[in-house]
Amino acid sequence: MQHLVLATILLLVALLSVVSLFRSLKVKNLLAIAFSALSVASFGFFSVATIIDVIKNSL
């Protein structure tokens, strides 16, 4: 159960990072684009990996 909460929080952070990525693309701020893209990639990867692990361990 605790891992599912962690995965949900990571997924919410990844979604907020996507919003940040689009805003920084709109303003054309290259440093913000880089940090937002890295945040989306890392938080998205770990949230998906945690969700897969929770599903795999529940079966």
C-alpha positions as CSV (number, residue, x, y, z in Angstrom):
1,M,0.0,0.0,0.0
2,Q,2.8,2.4,0.8
3,H,4.4,1.9,-2.6
4,L,1.2,2.7,-4.3
5,V,1.0,6.0,-2.5
6,L,4.6,6.7,-3.5
7,A,3.8,5.9,-7.1
8,T,0.8,8.3,-7.0
9,I,2.9,11.1,-5.6
10,L,5.7,10.5,-8.2
11,L,3.1,10.5,-11.0
12,L,1.6,13.8,-9.8
13,V,5.1,15.4,-9.7
14,A,5.7,14.1,-13.2
15,L,2.4,15.6,-14.4
16,L,3.3,18.9,-12.9
17,S,6.7,18.7,-14.6
18,V,5.0,18.2,-17.9
19,V,3.0,21.4,-17.3
20,S,6.3,23.2,-16.4
21,L,7.9,21.8,-19.6
22,F,5.1,23.3,-21.7
23,R,5.3,26.6,-20.0
24,S,9.0,26.8,-20.4
25,L,8.7,25.9,-24.1
26,K,6.2,28.8,-24.4
27,V,8.6,31.3,-22.9
28,K,11.6,29.6,-24.7
29,N,13.8,29.3,-21.6
30,L,16.4,26.7,-22.5
31,L,17.6,26.0,-18.9
32,A,14.0,25.6,-17.7
33,I,13.3,23.3,-20.6
34,A,16.3,21.1,-19.8
35,F,15.4,20.8,-16.1
36,S,11.7,20.2,-16.8
37,A,12.6,17.5,-19.4
38,L,14.9,15.8,-16.9
39,S,12.2,16.0,-14.2
40,V,9.6,14.5,-16.5
41,A,11.9,11.7,-17.5
42,S,13.1,10.8,-14.0
43,F,9.8,11.1,-12.1
44,G,7.9,9.5,-14.9
45,F,10.3,6.5,-15.1
46,F,10.2,5.9,-11.3
47,S,6.4,6.3,-11.1
48,V,5.8,3.8,-13.9
49,A,8.5,1.4,-12.5
50,T,6.9,1.6,-9.0
51,I,3.4,1.0,-10.4
52,I,4.6,-2.1,-12.4
53,D,6.4,-3.4,-9.3
54,V,3.2,-3.0,-7.2
55,I,1.1,-4.8,-9.9
56,K,3.7,-7.6,-10.3
57,N,4.0,-8.2,-6.5
58,S,0.2,-8.2,-6.0
59,L,-0.3,-11.2,-8.4
